[in-house]
Amino acid sequence: MVKDLNVQNTMVPILNKIKKECFTDDYEASDIEAFGLLMSKYFKWDGYKIFKANCYALEDSNFHALQARLELEFEDWDIEEDQILGLDFNSKASPLHY
C-alpha cells in the first residue's frame, strides 16, 4: 500500500505539469488524458509499446481476461494491417522482415 501511495505522489506533479503545459488554457484535461499524453510522448508514438504498457496495467489490475482478449484482437489487427500494407512476414524474400 505504501508503494502505491508513493507512485501516486510521484505522478501527481508530473500530470499537473503536463496538463498545464500541453493543453490549451481554456481546457481542463483529466488525469487520464494527461497520462495518455505522457505515454504517447514517452513511447514516441509507438502504438505497440503504448498497447503493451496498457496490457501490463490491465494484468497488474487483475483484468486478465480483458488483457488476453485485447492481445488476441491486437494480433488479428496486426495481421490485417500487414496485409493491407502488403507486408508478408512469412515470406523469405527479405531477411529484413524478421
C-alpha positions in Angstrom: 0.0 0.0 0.0 2.8 2.4 0.8 4.4 1.8 -2.6 1.1 2.6 -4.3 0.9 5.9 -2.5 4.5 6.8 -3.5 3.6 6.2 -7.1 0.6 8.5 -6.9 2.6 11.1 -5.0 5.3 10.9 -7.8 2.8 11.1 -10.6 0.5 14.0 -9.5 3.1 16.7 -10.1 4.1 15.2 -13.4 0.4 15.0 -14.6 -0.2 18.6 -13.4 2.8 19.8 -15.3 1.5 18.0 -18.5 -2.0 19.4 -18.0 -0.6 22.9 -17.6 2.0 22.8 -20.5 0.4 20.5 -23.1 -3.2 21.5 -23.2 -4.8 24.9 -24.0 -5.6 27.2 -21.1 -9.3 27.0 -21.7 -9.4 23.2 -21.5 -9.3 21.3 -18.2 -7.7 18.0 -19.0 -8.3 14.9 -16.8 -5.5 12.9 -15.2 -6.4 10.1 -17.6 -5.9 12.4 -20.7 -2.6 13.7 -19.3 -1.4 10.2 -18.6 -2.3 9.1 -22.1 -0.4 12.0 -23.5 2.6 11.1 -21.2 2.6 7.5 -22.5 2.3 8.6 -26.1 5.2 11.0 -25.9 7.3 8.7 -23.6 7.0 5.9 -26.1 7.5 8.3 -29.0 4.1 7.5 -30.6 4.9 3.8 -30.9 1.5 2.2 -30.8 2.9 -1.3 -30.0 4.7 0.0 -26.9 1.6 2.0 -25.8 -0.6 -1.0 -26.3 1.8 -3.3 -24.3 2.0 -0.8 -21.4 -1.8 -0.8 -21.2 -1.9 -4.6 -21.3 0.6 -4.8 -18.4 -1.5 -2.3 -16.5 -4.6 -4.4 -17.0 -2.7 -7.5 -16.0 -1.4 -5.8 -12.8 -5.0 -4.8 -12.0 -6.2 -8.4 -12.3 -8.1 -7.8 -15.6 -6.5 -11.0 -17.0 -9.4 -12.0 -19.3 -9.7 -8.5 -20.8 -6.0 -8.3 -21.3 -5.9 -11.7 -23.0 -8.9 -10.7 -25.3 -7.1 -7.4 -26.2 -3.9 -9.3 -27.0 -5.8 -11.6 -29.4 -7.6 -8.6 -31.0 -4.3 -6.8 -31.4 -2.7 -9.8 -33.1 -5.7 -10.1 -35.5 -5.5 -6.3 -36.2 -1.7 -6.5 -36.8 -2.1 -9.4 -39.3 -4.8 -7.4 -41.2 -2.7 -4.3 -41.1 0.3 -6.1 -42.5 -1.9 -7.5 -45.3 -3.3 -4.0 -46.1 0.2 -2.6 -46.3 1.4 -5.6 -48.4 3.8 -6.9 -45.8 4.3 -10.6 -45.8 6.5 -11.6 -42.8 6.1 -15.3 -43.8 8.0 -14.6 -47.0 11.6 -15.5 -47.2 12.2 -12.8 -49.8 14.0 -10.4 -47.4 15.6 -11.2 -44.1 15.0 -7.5 -43.1 11.4 -8.5 -42.3 12.4 -10.7 -39.4 
